Amino acid sequence: MKYKVIILAPFALMLCACGASTSGSSTEPVDYVNPYIGNISHLLVPTFPNVHLPNSMLRMVPERGDYTSDRLNALPVIVTNHREKSAFKLSLQQPGTSGLVPVPSYSYDNEDLRPYSYSVNLDEAGIGVRFAPAAQSAIYQLSMKNESPSYLVLSTRDGLLRAEGNSISGYQNLDNGVRIYVYMETGQDVNGCFTLSDGNAVPADSAKGHDATMALAFATDVPVVDVRYGVSFISEEQAERNLRREIKSYDVDSVAAAARKIWNETLGRIEVETPDDNDKTIFYTALYRIHERPVCLSEEGRYFSASDGKVHDDEGHPFYTDDWIWDTYRAAHPMRVIIEPELEQNILRSYLRMASQTDSLWMPTFPEITGDTRRMNSNHGVASIADAYAKGLTDFDLALAYEACRRGIENKTLAPWSGLPAGELDRFYKERGYIPALAPGETEYIPEVHSFEKRQPVAVTLGTAYDQWCLSRIASFLGLEADSARYARASLNYRNLFNPDTRFFHPKDSAGRFIEPFEYRWPGGMGAREYYGENNGWIYRWDVPHNVPDLIALMGGPDSFCSELDRMFNEPLGRSKFDFYSQLPDHTGNVGQFSMANEPSLHIPYLYNYAGRPWMTQKRIRSLIRQWFRNDLMGIPGDEDGGGMSAFVVFSMLGFYPVTPGLPEYSIGSPFFDRAVIHLPGGKDFEIVAKNNSAHNKYIRTATLDGTPLEGPVLPHAPLANGGRLVFEMASEAAR
């Protein structure tokens, strides 16, 4: 298979037309994926152009300062956690007058990156690079223009490397006592094994410590160096077995073709029809990003867990980690419930294993390769449990899940970014039903509170109320009606911070007084963390996904509710962009005070549905997707944390969204495609047809599900999961 080299900037519509196809001239789903979308961020962290298989252990990202950089830091081997630098660095070096270095800086050109392959020209070094991934192994082909002595160099930031014959193996130390192991070999004969000292190659068979480096020397007449390697979190021997199992030759094309096939099978679970290839690119790129994480750590039936530092038998259910649940529970997990239910159940089983491998039995919140980092606020793993079970995924230990979720909420502190046991704040919440705020200038005295992340009292109160609603649901599934009723009462705790005068959720001090004076647009220091969390009071005003009817009543009824939604989309920042974003850098993608860039906002445009104005949801969804999710380098408005924001795009372009994970239903928006088919497990299909659909015809005139008219903008989960047909009649004017 030949790959077309992209000469111009790759963020053009490169994959809509020029992606290589193994099936003749037809364009397949993976050809629409543009990994460069969002690679330049609006303010914070950009997306990364990942080359990997869906949810696989091995992920490769070209390592550079950011997309605009014209230098690569050697060649990556494996990215262990999202956003991290590669563990191990690979390079092909010809020493010349400058000598050898552990991590060379390469200028590069003509980069061509697909989900399943990578090629680049290291122009000044005269090296051509081709790469393709498997699940736990990968292959490089390095070609040289200059015929002079060369060295294949592998370095590790902190670890041990050994060389023997044509192979290098070893490990790199990560955080929390975790190690990543590698076994690497070349297909060419070598002239010796070396380590580096002051730029010189010194004969040796091992190196240890900071920037430990080993090199394999080649003769002058070797124009191509083939490299293949396996990785493991268990051992060097397991890394070699992973390589031997997955890659049998040094043929980059065959590995890329196998990876391409897997991607097409994965992305092909949803088939869309539209004359707009740009929409296909946005859609399939979003679907690709949902599959970056979590990653499978099972290696031939065993896995390493950072929860207890041990290797375990996976008992036939693969083990997954690296999932930032605060970001993903809203949409990424619900999307998997639909298209990959067995994967979702394996992920939930993995959470329960993590909890069981600790003394506390706390449900994880931010499980990573190196352990649960307990970031952000609330304990939303409970939402994924409740959502999966409510939608018919029942093949996991629900009683264990309930206990792990309950302990994670009651026995662990509710203070954000903390893994400490419950303390004074938690006792206050249980007694009074809200997290108290400090008055301006008051010194923090609670030891569990993070010095930068603060208390986030409104965000934590609202998030915990929702978590307790999810606990109530799980307790009910188990027949624990007393527990269910108790947590259902606690799920109303958001009312304790509702200010009837302003109709905002407003921080209170420990005496029950609202903090005054108060500004909802830019409250409480960096990221509004003294009161909210990354977003301002306008965003958290709508953070009651489990009881929208009650929120509408608190707001004064449907008309008042919709009026306030409208006001949010039109309320100015109130200060310069420089001042606003210097305090609220996560609060980008603004339409008035609404922020498209952060996960707590994702459900907000759908709230018009609950107040009898579905046409406003339809209008808002179409405009927000068009404004902020585009096929270009800045085509994502904020951090894309593990597929959470991309799942919003996938759902919304299909025409519905899970406003309330834990309820088996979806809120209907405005479909972007003339026809979409979700290919479900078991050979069933759910078809979505939008008749007379166009950019102008964004409004739904009628909707039928399997021939029966829908009485409201709600899609039940059961007919979706069992297969069916949803038909919309679209028009240019709203049906009111």
Steps between C-alpha positions, in 0.01 A plus 500: 500500500633841408438814701458840346736759648329822601716789386281784619370566850321184611214678670329559164226258406770241452320192611177569317652418164860393520502226763631171368239229473545127491171451320561676170389858458216496755535724801472315830418642845863529611576711192284775647696519825714811531717458814622860463163653590551706816881459508526873574309584815299813568668539839591181683583149375458407132392169362775255413530314168506148639606200294365187666238230489167563675546497880842338464791507742743631243443859391746709300495879469776701328668681785541873449438822686164533325367471147675820390845367598733396219704266719435144615656363817629171358237235415243389759459140617188512723292767671405356836245756625297752305694828457828345615825483308606172348665240716825414320636693202625343181737657247729417210819703527815553299741665742697728269668782692226549764508150646207290622228620740223317693219706344584684177287786372396443139367751253226339295284539194227324302336340802212266412309371802200266502347310792673187366834630361756778509768622265730800513818630344770597751636730236826637641599158633416338168277232657165377376266357764205264468305362796201274565346382829356179636331476840812439714773527238602713205739524208726772361680508167783753491674579171822699467633711218854529634725196481705533815517308830168520683358405838151399607465679835242427771486713815291506816452794735545283808554127481712215371584384147686189388633408155567154362563425134246691294264575792456751783274442798436670832262720692416858590382599847173688510317644802376295795750219448361409157733387222453477125709231331623479142655237277632636170687333214627590156500295183851608402832357617673709763867570562478530876314638801589831661397754759568873475758705686558867412363441152716198434396138451657284771477118478254373764211264540291704748430850630303617802373825649402839362509512118629143491578430136597202288605499135533233232763574235451426128735474206530786250307319227170460687252736327193382697463408866191299594394517865218319675421495869258388764402673824368370830413607851587151626856417391759515222421139418132584464590793274684259271205260502265785411720582201528140383123454529404810306771576241651213301714692249663835430233598248364842597230482234347179637487637856344825376246308292396291802467816712301671227259206483443512876431875486251457216319228691487720810397823333265310270275420794332827410429563132399850390373635172535864398629689197717707736839327537598767750230377738624145453851611595378676814286201595748219441785696657286542811422127498874425468575716803248312714718192445826647629419407859467307722769254394515123535781373723424129471800310362427137418243480778699691763520866593698726730296719733643812661227473764701237688819476291433138406445288190157333486313248287233685304265198521385542143402866534762749368618767742475870406635820651597861412157662517422845637147423613401858584541573129368177353198387706270751330526375141796270425382224735138525379620477138683176577185366667337522157769398253736289715310372804743216577794744497309727736429213737868402497591858587256499792631162614847653491388782729367247747827307489689821574276571796531143628879515478511778760424492871245781465282346226445847352373525144773666289451850365804553274650154439830526314781259414677605818192485723193704591604866519169618658484814289212743446190503721225250585501122452334444167598137446166436671328662203653256252392207718144631530480583130625164379269302728198715418563430131520124538871436556477277805788254467708640786481489877247773578514443877878550496457804278248651740731451797802642314300801384343554841837488676658726239238763571457458877839384629730703273510876539289700259779760481614520135828343389541306823520134589483558875231354726186697577546787743331811629367618162339163448339500842360845425358382167328202660347718772414814303477383140755730340874574497565831679698775327763723655436871511734713285835524676421221747792259547447134413516273807379163368802270443331301223462808278751531215689830512433580133177313431320648805163377629292555185196493733222558247647260243554231765153543650329473162722216381451302820124548488503342155731221619261428784213483254703239311554313829126511556446342159750221567353434845158469339635254242626291793172523688650714778201729522595672826841591360340606175261735678779648714720576203203630302443756776870591496484547123293814567788667684555734207196689631704605804715729285227637277461875541133585427581867451754446222395148394863387500674239710680722745772411754411512869724526801484255791235713671268464202548853365547565130843646420443866416572704296530249219564497125397186312707573190846499659475377857754350734853522367675287238250280323229617744625216723421678825132451416451302178756309293660600166171663399303789639161523665319525167609148408432339838159664498380205289686216670201299619480235228309258720206731574449752222125539572581613855763741367239645265264546796774671704560735208136605498357273232569420134479855366736638761731201457529547125540874541797442728650250256468763228657760727802274562567471126487880469659618824834676425824397668488822698871569466769470237578157357848531646363551851222243466715217366794575728267402784287240318726333240276190481197717427568540125274438203273774627159592370417767753563337837453151360829310459512229236849407618439318826302187582252647754355701209428212263142433608392863526379557140266201541323649800254697285340162425393462862324834500297447185729679252662218299554728200742705709704188576500419129618850408767514771648158426536573129662838562734380778634209298552724197671772704732294715560156348669541166739320270802715578791534740293696754186298442440406865417781744671360812673203656401167348541279806465139398216529253248681720457799273528291185220274623281810524572560131422140402173495693392846387572437132294181521216704651476418871696528826501336850419796722462275805737201517311258721169536313433274198410784267646772279403856424445568129687776322540553125650226280779603262483203265244399242534146628700333774509136601637380833606139453425342836638179649315189393443618146229754583488852356355828620430728206455878516351668195471877460279581202551836328808557714730795422686782670181707493263215573621453856159485669305182566142515377406141584678199647396135497661202670424175320202672341355636824510878554723620781300705746796701622871559434604181682650184353470194729804277522327164455394543135840644423682204653264244344509648152244720334437797274475864603371728223506880513326738260720810489399857413649849485261640760426380849183314581377679812 
